[in-house]
Amino acid sequence: VSTFANFNPSCFHDPSGGGYRFLADQILLVDRFNPMTEARLVQPLCAWERFVPALGTLMKKMLNRIVGTDGLPKNVFSLASKSLD
């Protein structure tokens, strides 16, 4: 999942937002058994300000989804919410 988000930009940044949605789904799945990995996985979405507004908006939407999840590990919540400020 990390390789997809970090080294496959054409698919990860697909204009449909499917790559961002996939990553958010995986982050929330990994949360159940490995919060440290989850924190590393959220980082590609945290760079939303570096992208064109259309992509940045889709990335922020996924960050908001992650932040709004009940029981999110503290470090993941901190990373995601700080990037939204």
Steps between C-alpha positions, in 0.01 A plus 500: 500500500784737586672425169177578316454835675862608480628355173202473265399864453293448185264260679514653847417847365233380259252787448212276613643492854501121496863480611432722800188303589696173476769637731246628753326161498829324565598745774176433684543125453859499629386701802353186645834324534792738437464870592870576430465390139179696475682817603756451222228430244315825572799716405445504120153650554644765732680661206169616347609866482770419243247388241257673269181601682287223348733229631567679828128516569463124445798432727355724773168317473676172582693663786172627645357149469799359687489768773128440547547130573427399858784336692774628270848466652629825649803528270291451185241751616778749576668463159178517301339784695815716498521474124143627475572817704 
